Amino acid sequence: MKVEILYFADFKDITGKDREFLELKENTIEGLTSKIFSKYNPIKNLIWDDEIKNLKGNISIVINDKLITDKNKGIKKLIDGDKVAFLLPFAGG
């Protein structure tokens, strides 16, 4: 199964890309993040909370232009061809 990942802000800085296609064995957000962490370990610091062993609560995930609001985002299923983006909290003033 192949999904497209869109990288913005810090993610783009780390990967040096604005998008890429990844082949997944496990069709969940957890499977995807595992694959991303193995390629770009610094991303783990941005979106993973080691204390709770889960994605940080303030991370937004968008799949095919729809914001995922599930409480446990990691188990969200993906399908072949999905377009996924991880968004950091907005800051500014």
N, C-alpha and C positions, 0 to 999 in steps of 0.2 A: 504494500500500500504506500502511495506517495502523497505527501501534503506539501503545500507551499507555505513557507514561513516568511512573514514580513518583519523587517527589523527597523526600528525607529530609535532615535536618540542614543542613549548609552549602548543599546543592543547593536546598533549600526556601527558605533565606534569600536566595539569589541570584535565584531565579526568582519568589519571592513566591507560589508555588503548591505544592500537594502532589501534583498530577498534571496531565498534559495529553496530548492526542492529537497526534501529529505525522505528517504525510504524508511518506513517503520515496520517493525515486526509486531509491536503491540499498539492497538488502535485506540489509545486513550491519551489524554493530556499528560498523564504520568509517563507513558511510554515516550511521548514526544520530548518532554523536558529531560528525561534521562538521556536521550540521543543528543539533545542540544548541549547538555552539561558535559558529555564525553568529548564533544568537538570544541566547545568554548567554555571551559571551566569557570572563567570569571563571571559568566552570566548567572551562575548559581548564587553568587553573593547578592545579586540584584533581586531575585525572585523566590529564593528558598529560605525557609526558616528552620534552622537545625534543631531548635528547641522543640518545636511541634512536629517536626519531620513532615512538613507539608509546604505548599506554596504560601507565600506571605499573603495575608488577608487584604492588603491594599493593592495587590496586583490585579489589573483588569485583563481579561482574555477575550478577544474578539475572534469569532469563527464565522467566516463568510459574511462579514459586516454586521454580525449580531453579537451584542455583548452577552457574555455568559454570566448568569446570575446564580447558578447552582452553588450551594454552600460548599460542597466538596468538589471543586473544579477539576481535581486530578482524575476523577473517575469518568469525566465527560468523554463519551465516545466520539471518535473521529471517523470519517469515511474517506475513501480514496478521492483525491482532488480537493479536499478542504483547504481553505486559505486561513491561516492562523496568525494572529498578532498578539504579543504581550505588551501591555502598556503600563508604564510606571505612573505613580501618582503625579498629578499636575501640581506645580508649585509656581509661585510668582507673585507679582504684585504690581 
